[in-house]
Amino acid sequence: RQMCIRDRLCSDDFLKEYIWNYPPVGLPLEGYEYRISEFGEVEVKGPNVMQGYWRNEDATAAVLNEGWLKTGDIGYVREGYLVLNGRAKEIINRGGESTYPADLEERYCGLVQGESSYVVVPVQHKILDNDIGLCFDMHTGELSDVHIGNVLAILQCSFIPAVISYKRVSRTSTGKPQRLKDGRELFCYQAVSYTHLT
């Protein structure tokens, strides 16, 4: 019997490495397959995968290829287990460099003090395509010196947000942040020059 991950880690390490650090979603059931595309998107194949969208061949072709369904989830395999760490449509494409919001949130984690809740969102930019937006969730409490200190700390890191907002973060009924919705509500300096336009 192959030793499971939990057997090889103490309880504290297990929590750190496999629960707080993007918990794995597990293994595929018998008769099902998954793979990671060259763009990092998870694709699945099996008897429960749909045959297509009703009377919409273009939409079907966009997500189905020889039985493989594009899930829209970004993921990777860690020690044989599938781990999800974002959504393909939420990737920040900053001048050709793709960045995952969840990865940036992890980078900022060590800089943010207190119990501040925040999410990284893609903000539209007419030259770069996207830029980095940071929303501090203000559904509880008021703006304080801790929030100001957090901003000053984040401005010292290598990935500086183009815009920082203090607002109530939009979430789904299950509590997941609606990054695209909040990103559309933000505006960042576009830095348009004739050099870029000619």
Residue pairs with C-beta under 8 A, 6 or more apart in sequence:
5 14
5 18
5 79
5 81
6 14
6 18
9 17
9 18
18 24
22 83
22 84
22 85
22 102
23 83
24 78
24 81
24 82
24 83
25 81
25 82
25 83
25 84
26 81
26 82
27 80
27 81
27 82
28 34
28 44
28 46
28 82
29 46
31 46
31 47
32 44
32 45
32 46
32 47
32 48
33 44
33 45
33 46
34 42
34 43
34 44
34 45
34 82
35 42
35 43
35 45
35 68
36 42
36 43
36 75
36 76
36 77
37 43
37 70
39 88
40 74
40 75
40 76
40 88
41 70
41 71
41 72
41 73
41 74
41 75
41 88
42 71
42 73
42 74
42 75
42 82
42 84
43 65
43 68
43 69
43 70
43 71
44 68
44 69
44 71
45 67
45 68
45 69
49 64
49 67
49 69
50 64
50 69
52 60
52 64
53 59
53 60
62 70
63 69
63 70
64 70
70 88
72 87
72 88
72 89
73 84
73 86
73 87
73 88
74 84
74 85
74 86
74 87
74 88
74 91
74 100
75 82
75 83
75 84
75 85
76 82
76 83
76 85
77 83
85 100
85 102
85 103
86 100
86 101
86 102
86 103
87 179
89 180
90 100
90 101
90 121
90 122
90 179
90 180
91 98
91 99
91 100
91 101
91 122
92 98
92 99
92 100
92 101
92 104
92 120
92 122
92 130
92 131
92 132
93 122
93 128
93 129
93 130
94 125
94 128
94 129
94 130
94 131
94 132
95 127
95 128
95 129
99 132
99 159
101 119
101 120
101 121
101 122
101 179
102 120
104 120
104 132
104 159
105 118
105 119
105 120
107 157
107 159
108 118
108 120
108 134
108 154
108 157
111 150
111 153
111 154
111 156
111 157
112 118
112 150
112 153
112 154
113 146
113 149
113 150
113 153
114 146
114 150
116 136
116 137
116 146
116 147
116 150
117 136
117 137
117 169
118 134
118 135
118 136
118 137
118 169
119 134
119 135
119 137
119 169
119 177
119 179
119 182
120 132
120 133
120 134
120 135
120 161
120 179
121 133
121 134
121 135
121 177
121 179
121 180
121 182
121 183
121 186
122 130
122 131
122 132
122 133
122 179
122 180
122 183
123 130
123 131
123 132
123 133
123 162
123 163
123 183
123 186
123 187
123 188
124 130
124 183
124 184
125 131
125 162
125 188
125 190
126 190
126 192
127 190
127 191
127 192
127 196
131 161
131 162
131 163
131 188
132 159
132 160
132 161
132 162
132 163
133 161
133 162
133 163
133 164
133 165
133 182
133 183
133 186
133 188
134 154
134 161
134 163
134 164
134 165
135 164
135 165
135 166
135 167
135 169
135 182
135 186
136 147
136 150
136 164
136 165
136 166
136 167
137 167
137 168
137 169
138 166
138 167
138 168
139 168
139 169
143 166
147 166
151 164
154 160
154 161
154 164
162 188
162 189
163 186
163 187
163 188
165 182
165 186
167 182
167 185
169 177
169 178
169 182
170 177
170 178
170 181
170 182
171 177
171 178
172 178
